């Protein structure tokens, strides 16, 4: 076992210990799922950043820009940064003021229990499959460093994340996110500095072909360009992982400012993989796999001690995404499905609610582990799950949060029609812009159905934000 492996194992064990230390016994469901709504601005900023800044932001963004120039960075970091800014400017304060426990609570209060359940069915698979992909990525990194079989490495990865997330809830996740964000930022900064200071003329941005600085791909149409920006912005802004952090802040103003600071941090740190992707083509022009750009640069330019830190940074990016995805999907399943069903027969105590959430983390974590262990092409499944239904959720959630326009029938028709159009466009007709078309369909169906619904039954009941 080499020194790099020992360093990564030590790093993981430290985070595990910190997670256990932070997992003080939650008194109720709000303590477990939202850290008692007591996240201070420092914790909030770093947990928002760490949740969004996954391994794909490091590896994927650098790889895409290596191949396509800045046009390959549409989603990461630029699109997802705009997503976070949109949350801070538009959604954070209204969401916090509603005092929800999960995002699905909005749909129950504004529309109906049936719409609440439908939204959970749409949101949970994306979080679970995303967790599976990240667990597999963690296992592959650990396997490549240690020589362990991938199956054993994935088992270790899944066990670590499931245990500390299950015990501590959001507080444990947020505290470990601070550590993970710190290592991630330090690792990327060191790599960027060592490459830039190497003295290699190819490490200068002046050596980059000017055509690679264009955000516009010559091969894409106007609608395809909109699609590339729309998916990370509108498809990702109203997700349980992000909204949980907003709801856990101490005030509406802190929720807004923390999200905006997290967005700024995301954009600034995200520029490092952008720089490395741009100069990487000149530094390493013959890479067989562009996703190996950052690891290869780290091997070539970093001293061993800093290479260990960089490996820890990649593991950080993965861990911070996995724990958030497991907690998000479990909170939806337990709070919006299991607890209401149990209440039909008897009262549910706060202790039981926490127990249900913990069981959900273990069950969904085990399922994600199984998928990570046996499925191939998990990344493609995740992309599919992330786009499925998200256009409809954005439309219905936005109208529901800010207006009284539209009721249960309108919401149901919008969610189903937007998801159906996306499925047909993606898998049957092979449209170039299925998300854009499903988003337009969602808005169109919502407006028309709401007008008809209002004509026959009067204005829909609901609430309007302050």
Beta strands, then each sheet from edge to edge (+ up, - down):
end
